[in-house]
Amino acid sequence: MLIGSHSFLAPTLFHCNPIGALFNFSSKRIISINNGFRSITPISLFVPAASLKRDENKEADDFAQLKEKVENVGIICCNSIIPGEYTRLICPKCKGGRSMERSLSFHISGKRNFALWRCFNFECGWAGQVFAHNSTTSEGVDQLGRMGSPRILTEESLKLEPLGDMLAAYFAERMISKDTLKRNHVMQMAGDQIIIAFTYTQNGMLIGCKYRTLEKRFWQEKGTDKALYGLDDVREADEIIIVEGEIDKLSVEEAGFLNCVSVPNGAPQTITSKELLPPEEDTRFSYLWNCKDFLDKASRIVLATDGDLPGQALAEELARRLGRERCWQVCWPKKDEFSSYKDANEVLVNLGAEALKKAIECAVPYEMQDLN
C-alpha cells in the first residue's frame, strides 16, 4: 500500500423548500470551533434563486479562469478532480519518477477560485498555487516540503568535529562500536560543551542534524526539513525497520541489520482519534511524506518502537500511514514477571546483540498486536 492522501467532502446543506423554484432553503449552518471540528446549528435561511444563479455564474467563471491557469503549467483538470478534495495526479514535471506513480497532490478550493499542488516524489518536490483572479502563478521546487531551495549544510558550517574520548566512552557503555559510529557519521559539536551530533544524510549529502546532551536534551538544526535518520541505508530496501531514536538505530546495526531508520522527533503521547490529514497538512509526520519514495519500495516494515505507551502510539500512527497490512511489530523481551525491556538499546546492553537480533526476527504482524 502506498502512502496516500486523505480527503473529506462536506455534505451538501441546501434542500428544496415547498415554495419551489423561487427560493432554496437551508435548515442548518456549519460553525467552526476552536478545536478544529465543526458543529451544526439550526437556522432559517431564505436565499433568492436569482442570487444563487449569480453566484453560480461567478463560480463557473472563476473555475474557467482557474482551469486555464492550471493547465498552462501542465496540470490537466480531468473529470476525477472534485473541488474541496485532494486528488492524486501524474506530476507533469517528473512524470511520477521511476515508479511512474501519481505523486502530485492537487487541490481546488470548494469555491473553485484557488488551486494548490505539491509533488511528493522525493527527487522532484514541485509545488505551486494559483488564484482565479490573480495575474501571477506561484510555483517552484518544494524539496522536503518547503518552497525554495533546501539549506546547504556542511560539517564545517555546523562546527562539527569527531567524537572525543568522553563520548566514545559513553557510546561504548551503550554497546555501540566505533565502526558503527564512524559509518553513521556520528560527531560532536565543537566547543566546551559535550553535545552529540547525529548527522542526517541523503545521497551522502548532509541534510540535517540532531543534537543531544548527555542529560537527554534534544534539538535539531534550524532551517531544515524532517527526514528519517539513516535514510541512505534503506534506499533500495525491500524490508525496513523503524525505531524511535538514533541510538536505537545504531543498536539495531550492532545486531546485524543495516536496513534501519529512526523517526526524527520521537513519539506522540497518545494515539490521535482524528481522521488522517492530507499530506501537506500532516506536519507531525512530514518525515514520512518527505521520504515516501524510500518507504513505498518496502513490502515489509518492522516497527521496533519503544514498548511504553508513547511508543505504542507511534507504532499505531506509523501503521495508519504506511498500511497495516505490510507492518510488523517487535515485542521486546521480558525483563521480569511484570515488565519488558523498553527499546532496542536496552535489549542490546542487557541481553546482547543476539537477543536483539532474535527479537527483531520474531516480529509479528501488526494486526495481531493488542493496543489496548
C-alpha positions in Angstrom: 0.0 0.0 0.0 1.4 3.4 -0.9 1.2 6.4 1.3 -1.9 8.2 0.0 -3.7 11.4 0.6 -6.9 11.6 2.6 -9.7 14.0 1.8 -13.1 14.8 3.1 -16.1 16.2 1.3 -18.6 18.3 3.3 -22.2 17.3 3.0 -24.5 19.5 0.8 -26.6 21.6 3.1 -29.2 23.1 0.6 -32.6 21.5 0.2 -35.7 22.4 -1.9 -38.4 24.2 0.1 -42.1 23.9 -0.5 -42.2 27.3 -2.3 -40.5 25.7 -5.3 -38.1 27.4 -7.7 -38.2 30.8 -6.1 -36.0 30.0 -3.1 -33.6 27.4 -1.7 -33.9 26.7 2.0 -31.1 25.6 4.4 -32.1 24.4 7.8 -28.5 24.1 9.1 -25.3 26.0 9.0 -21.7 25.0 9.8 -19.8 26.9 12.5 -16.1 26.2 13.1 -15.0 25.9 16.7 -11.5 26.2 18.3 -10.6 22.5 18.4 -10.9 22.2 14.6 -14.1 20.3 14.5 -17.3 21.7 13.1 -20.7 21.9 14.8 -24.0 22.3 13.1 -26.6 24.7 14.5 -30.2 25.2 13.2 -31.2 28.4 11.5 -33.8 29.5 8.9 -32.3 31.0 5.8 -34.1 32.0 2.6 -31.9 32.8 -0.4 -33.4 34.2 -3.6 -32.9 32.0 -6.6 -31.6 34.9 -8.6 -28.8 35.4 -6.1 -27.9 31.8 -6.3 -27.8 32.0 -10.1 -25.4 34.9 -9.9 -23.2 33.1 -7.5 -23.2 30.0 -9.7 -22.3 32.1 -12.8 -19.4 33.7 -10.9 -18.2 30.4 -9.6 -18.3 29.0 -13.2 -16.3 32.0 -14.5 -13.7 31.6 -11.7 -13.3 27.9 -12.4 -12.9 28.6 -16.1 -10.1 31.1 -15.4 -8.5 28.8 -12.8 -8.6 25.8 -15.1 -6.8 27.8 -17.9 -4.1 28.9 -15.5 -3.6 25.4 -14.1 -3.4 23.8 -17.5 -0.8 26.5 -18.5 1.6 25.0 -16.0 0.9 21.5 -17.3 -1.7 20.1 -14.9 -4.8 18.7 -16.7 -8.0 19.3 -14.9 -9.6 15.9 -15.5 -13.1 14.8 -14.5 -11.8 13.0 -11.4 -10.9 16.3 -9.8 -13.6 17.3 -7.2 -13.4 20.8 -5.7 -12.8 20.6 -2.0 -10.9 17.3 -2.2 -7.3 16.3 -2.7 -6.6 14.3 -5.9 -3.5 12.3 -6.9 -2.3 13.0 -10.4 0.7 12.3 -12.6 3.2 15.1 -12.0 3.9 16.9 -15.3 7.5 17.7 -14.1 8.8 14.3 -13.1 6.1 12.0 -14.6 5.9 10.1 -11.4 9.6 9.3 -11.2 11.0 5.9 -11.6 7.8 4.2 -10.2 5.6 6.3 -12.5 3.1 6.8 -9.8 0.5 9.6 -9.1 2.9 11.6 -6.9 1.2 15.0 -7.4 -1.3 16.0 -4.7 -3.6 18.5 -6.3 -6.4 20.6 -4.6 -9.0 23.0 -5.9 -10.9 25.0 -3.2 -14.6 24.4 -2.7 -15.4 27.7 -4.3 -13.2 26.8 -7.3 -11.3 30.0 -7.2 -7.9 28.7 -5.9 -5.7 25.7 -6.5 -2.5 24.4 -5.0 -0.3 21.3 -5.7 2.7 19.5 -4.4 4.7 16.6 -5.8 5.7 14.1 -3.2 8.3 12.4 -5.3 11.4 12.9 -3.2 13.5 13.8 -6.2 11.0 16.3 -7.6 9.1 18.3 -5.0 7.4 20.6 -7.5 4.8 22.8 -5.8 2.7 25.9 -6.5 -0.5 27.7 -6.2 -2.7 29.9 -8.4 -5.8 32.1 -7.9 -8.5 32.7 -10.4 -8.3 36.5 -10.1 -4.6 36.8 -9.6 -2.4 37.5 -12.6 0.6 35.6 -11.2 1.2 31.9 -10.5 3.5 30.9 -7.7 5.4 27.7 -8.4 8.8 26.2 -7.7 10.7 23.3 -6.2 9.3 22.3 -2.8 12.1 19.9 -1.8 11.4 18.2 1.6 8.1 20.1 2.0 9.3 23.7 1.8 9.1 26.3 -1.0 12.6 27.3 -2.3 15.9 25.6 -2.2 16.9 23.5 0.7 19.6 24.9 3.0 23.1 23.7 2.2 24.8 22.2 5.2 28.4 21.1 5.8 30.3 19.8 8.9 32.3 23.0 8.8 29.3 25.3 8.8 27.7 23.4 11.7 31.1 23.4 13.5 31.2 19.6 14.0 34.2 17.5 14.9 35.0 13.8 15.5 33.8 12.3 18.8 36.1 12.8 21.7 37.1 10.3 24.4 34.2 11.1 26.7 31.5 10.5 24.1 33.4 7.5 22.7 33.2 6.0 26.2 29.6 7.0 26.5 28.7 5.0 23.4 30.9 2.1 24.5 28.7 1.8 27.6 25.7 1.7 25.3 27.4 -1.1 23.3 27.8 1.0 20.2 31.1 0.3 18.4 33.5 2.9 16.9 32.9 1.3 13.5 29.2 1.9 13.7 29.6 5.5 14.9 32.0 6.2 12.1 29.8 4.6 9.4 26.9 6.7 10.6 29.0 9.9 10.8 28.1 10.5 14.5 30.0 13.5 15.6 30.0 16.2 18.3 29.7 19.9 18.4 32.9 21.8 18.8 33.3 23.8 22.0 33.4 23.3 25.7 30.0 21.6 26.0 29.7 17.8 25.4 27.0 17.6 22.7 26.3 14.6 20.4 25.6 15.4 16.7 23.6 12.9 14.8 24.1 13.8 11.1 21.2 13.2 8.7 22.3 12.4 5.1 20.7 11.7 1.8 22.8 10.5 -1.1 25.8 11.1 1.1 24.9 14.8 1.5 24.3 16.4 4.8 20.6 17.5 5.0 20.1 17.9 8.8 21.5 17.4 12.2 20.0 16.5 15.6 21.8 17.3 18.8 21.7 15.6 22.2 23.3 16.3 25.5 24.2 13.6 28.0 21.3 14.8 30.1 18.9 13.9 27.2 18.1 17.4 26.0 17.4 17.3 22.2 17.1 19.9 19.5 17.5 20.0 15.7 19.3 22.2 13.2 17.0 25.1 12.1 16.1 25.7 8.5 15.9 22.1 7.5 13.1 19.7 6.9 12.2 16.4 8.7 13.6 13.2 7.3 14.3 9.7 8.6 17.6 9.1 10.3 19.7 6.6 8.3 17.8 7.2 5.0 20.6 6.1 2.8 20.6 2.7 4.4 17.1 1.9 3.1 17.4 3.3 -0.4 16.7 0.0 -2.2 15.5 -2.0 0.8 12.5 -4.3 0.4 12.3 -4.6 4.2 12.7 -1.6 6.5 13.0 -1.4 10.3 11.8 1.7 12.0 12.9 2.7 15.5 12.1 5.6 17.8 15.6 7.1 18.3 19.0 7.5 16.7 20.8 5.3 19.4 18.2 2.6 18.7 19.1 2.7 15.0 22.8 2.3 15.9 21.8 -0.6 18.3 19.9 -2.4 15.5 23.0 -2.1 13.3 25.1 -3.8 16.1 22.6 -6.7 15.8 23.4 -7.0 12.1 20.7 -5.0 10.4 21.7 -2.1 8.3 18.2 -1.6 6.8 17.0 0.5 9.8 15.9 4.1 10.1 14.8 6.2 13.1 12.0 8.8 13.3 13.5 12.3 13.9 11.1 13.6 16.6 10.3 10.8 19.0 6.8 9.6 19.8 3.4 11.3 20.4 2.0 10.9 23.8 -1.3 9.4 22.6 -2.9 8.0 19.5 -4.9 10.7 17.8 -8.6 9.8 17.2 -8.9 12.2 14.3 -9.0 11.2 10.6 -5.7 11.3 8.8 -4.8 14.7 7.4 -3.8 15.3 3.7 0.0 15.0 3.3 0.5 18.8 3.1 -1.2 19.3 6.5 0.3 16.2 8.3 3.2 18.2 9.7 3.8 16.0 12.7 4.7 13.1 10.3 6.1 15.1 7.4 9.2 12.9 7.5 7.1 10.0 6.2 5.9 12.1 3.2 9.3 13.6 2.6 10.8 10.0 2.5 7.9 8.5 0.6 9.8 7.1 -2.3 12.0 5.1 0.0 9.1 3.7 2.0 7.0 2.8 -0.9 9.6 0.3 -2.1 9.3 -1.8 1.0 6.9 -4.8 1.1 7.5 -5.3 4.8 8.0 -2.7 7.5 9.1 -3.7 11.0 8.0 -1.3 13.7 10.5 -1.5 16.6 9.3 1.4 18.6 9.6 1.7 22.4 7.5 -0.6 24.5 5.9 2.2 26.5 2.6 3.9 25.7 4.0 6.7 23.6 6.0 4.0 21.6 2.7 2.1 21.0 1.1 5.4 19.9 3.9 6.0 17.5 3.6 2.4 16.1 -0.1 3.0 15.5 0.4 6.3 13.8 3.0 4.9 11.5 0.9 1.8 10.7 -2.0 4.1 9.8 0.1 5.9 7.3 2.2 3.1 5.9 -0.5 0.5 5.7 -1.2 -2.0 8.5 -1.1 -5.0 6.1 2.6 -4.6 5.5 3.6 -3.6 9.0 5.0 -6.0 11.7 5.8 -5.2 15.3 8.6 -6.2 17.6 7.8 -7.4 21.1 10.7 -6.6 23.4 11.9 -9.5 25.7 10.6 -9.8 29.2 12.8 -8.1 31.9 10.9 -9.8 34.8 7.5 -11.1 35.6 5.9 -7.7 35.4 7.8 -5.7 32.8 9.7 -5.9 29.5 12.7 -4.1 28.1 11.9 -0.7 26.7 13.8 -0.4 23.4 16.5 -1.8 21.2 19.4 -0.3 23.1 18.1 -1.6 26.4 18.0 -5.1 24.9 21.5 -4.7 23.4 23.0 -3.5 26.7 21.4 -6.1 28.9 20.9 -9.2 26.7 23.4 -8.7 23.9 23.3 -8.4 20.1 22.0 -11.9 19.5 18.9 -11.3 21.7 18.2 -8.1 19.9 18.5 -9.8 16.6 16.1 -12.6 17.7 13.6 -10.0 18.9 13.5 -8.3 15.5 13.4 -11.6 13.6 10.4 -12.7 15.8 8.3 -9.6 14.9 4.6 -10.4 14.5 2.1 -9.0 12.0 0.9 -5.6 13.3 -2.8 -6.5 13.2 -2.1 -9.2 15.8 -1.0 -6.6 18.4 -3.3 -5.6 21.2 -3.0 -1.9 21.5 -5.5 -1.6 24.4 
